[in-house]
Amino acid sequence: MLNKFIIAIFLFIPCVFAYAAPSPLGLEIGKATLLDMKDKYKIISSKENATKNYYNHYLNINNANIKGLTKALVITNDKDIVEVVALTFHNSKFDEIYSTLAKKYSVQAAQIPFVGNKLVELKSDDILISIIAPHMSFDMNVYYSTKNFDDLSSARIKQEEQSESRKTESML
């Protein structure tokens, strides 16, 4: 009985240590820092994000070695922690990226029509992953985001929409 318990513990321990948050471009979401990013990539430009206390950093992706990757944006918080990685690929990479990510993360929703916009939402603990492939576009996007940033961003967008609606109503 004790032997089975010891064996079970040794089988469980590697699983605990094997887990890591998604790490697109080698940047672990919610843990990697601006310094980690600068060690791996050259930042082309940086600017303040529309969500308060967040900053956009556009990366030179020449040394990323990911076929089909055309753009990369990393968003950090005011503590220089990576909260979002947004990757742009050629639209032809959708099937390959979807099948790779679906093996690694839990699929929450998938709309993959033969013709039309494709949208997949995946999750890994508090990290949300979205694949968006507009039908008539040459590009598709893959977003890795902390739930915290996603919530703040959604609240900001909702507030902007309400403000715009009130503005429109007052003009009519």
C-alpha positions in Angstrom: 0.0 0.0 0.0 2.8 2.4 1.0 4.7 1.5 -2.2 1.7 2.5 -4.4 1.4 5.8 -2.6 5.1 6.5 -3.1 4.8 5.6 -6.8 1.7 7.8 -7.2 3.6 10.8 -5.7 6.6 10.3 -8.0 4.3 10.1 -11.0 2.4 13.3 -9.9 5.5 15.5 -9.1 6.7 15.8 -12.8 3.2 16.9 -13.8 3.3 19.8 -11.3 6.7 21.0 -12.5 6.0 20.5 -16.2 3.2 23.1 -16.2 4.1 26.5 -17.5 2.0 29.4 -18.8 2.0 29.8 -22.6 5.3 31.2 -23.8 4.9 32.6 -27.3 8.2 33.8 -28.7 9.8 32.4 -25.5 8.0 35.1 -23.4 6.0 33.5 -20.6 2.7 35.3 -20.3 2.3 37.0 -16.9 5.9 36.2 -15.9 8.3 37.4 -18.5 9.5 41.0 -18.2 10.4 43.8 -20.5 14.1 43.0 -19.8 13.5 39.4 -20.9 12.0 40.6 -24.1 14.8 43.0 -24.8 17.3 40.2 -24.3 15.6 38.2 -27.0 14.3 40.8 -29.5 14.9 44.3 -30.7 12.1 46.7 -30.0 11.1 48.7 -33.1 8.8 51.1 -31.3 6.9 51.5 -28.0 3.9 53.6 -27.1 1.2 53.8 -24.5 -1.7 51.4 -24.9 -5.3 52.6 -24.9 -5.8 50.6 -21.7 -4.3 52.8 -18.9 -0.9 51.8 -17.5 -0.1 49.4 -20.3 2.5 49.8 -23.1 2.7 48.4 -26.6 6.1 47.2 -27.9 6.5 46.3 -31.5 9.2 43.7 -32.1 11.7 43.0 -34.9 10.8 39.4 -35.6 13.7 38.5 -37.9 15.3 36.2 -35.3 12.0 34.6 -34.1 12.4 31.7 -36.6 8.7 31.1 -37.0 7.6 30.5 -40.5 4.8 32.8 -41.6 5.1 35.2 -38.7 4.9 38.7 -40.1 4.4 41.0 -37.0 4.7 40.8 -33.2 3.3 43.1 -30.6 3.9 42.6 -26.9 1.9 44.6 -24.2 3.4 45.1 -20.8 1.9 46.5 -17.6 3.3 49.3 -15.5 5.5 46.8 -13.7 7.1 45.7 -17.1 5.4 42.3 -17.0 4.3 40.8 -20.3 0.5 40.6 -20.3 -0.2 40.2 -24.0 1.6 38.8 -27.1 -0.2 39.4 -30.4 1.2 37.6 -33.4 0.3 38.2 -37.0 0.7 35.3 -39.5 -0.2 34.7 -43.2 -3.8 33.4 -43.3 -2.6 30.1 -44.8 -1.2 29.1 -41.4 -4.6 28.8 -39.7 -4.9 25.0 -39.8 -1.4 24.4 -38.6 -1.6 26.9 -35.8 -5.1 25.8 -34.7 -4.1 22.1 -34.6 -0.9 22.9 -32.7 -2.6 25.1 -30.1 -5.6 22.7 -29.7 -3.2 20.0 -28.7 -1.7 22.1 -25.9 -4.6 24.1 -24.6 -8.3 23.7 -23.8 -10.6 24.8 -26.7 -13.4 27.0 -25.3 -15.1 27.9 -28.6 -14.5 27.3 -32.3 -16.2 28.8 -35.3 -14.4 27.3 -38.3 -16.7 27.6 -41.4 -15.5 26.4 -44.8 -16.0 29.9 -46.0 -16.1 32.9 -43.7 -14.4 34.3 -40.7 -12.7 31.8 -38.4 -12.5 32.3 -34.7 -11.1 30.0 -32.0 -10.8 30.6 -28.3 -8.6 28.6 -26.1 -7.6 28.7 -22.4 -4.7 27.8 -20.2 -5.6 28.6 -16.5 -5.7 32.5 -16.5 -4.3 32.9 -20.0 -6.8 33.4 -22.9 -5.7 32.6 -26.4 -7.6 33.7 -29.5 -7.1 32.9 -33.1 -8.8 35.2 -35.5 -8.7 34.7 -39.3 -10.9 37.1 -41.2 -12.3 35.6 -44.4 -11.1 38.1 -47.0 -7.8 39.0 -45.3 -4.3 37.8 -46.1 -3.5 37.9 -42.4 -4.6 36.2 -39.2 -3.9 37.0 -35.6 -3.1 34.9 -32.5 -3.5 36.7 -29.2 -2.2 35.4 -25.9 -3.6 37.5 -23.0 -3.9 37.4 -19.2 -7.5 37.3 -18.0 -6.8 40.5 -16.1 -5.8 42.4 -19.2 -8.7 41.0 -21.2 -11.2 42.1 -18.5 -9.7 45.6 -18.3 -9.7 45.9 -22.1 -13.3 44.7 -22.4 -14.4 47.1 -19.7 -12.6 50.0 -21.5 -14.2 49.1 -24.9 -17.7 48.8 -23.3 -17.2 52.2 -21.6 -16.1 53.8 -24.9 -19.2 52.3 -26.7 -21.5 53.6 -24.0 -19.9 57.1 -24.2 -20.2 57.1 -28.0 -23.9 56.0 -27.7 -24.7 58.8 -25.3 -22.9 61.3 -27.6 -25.0 60.1 -30.5 -28.2 60.2 -28.5 -27.5 63.8 -27.5 -26.9 64.8 -31.1 -30.3 63.4 -32.3 
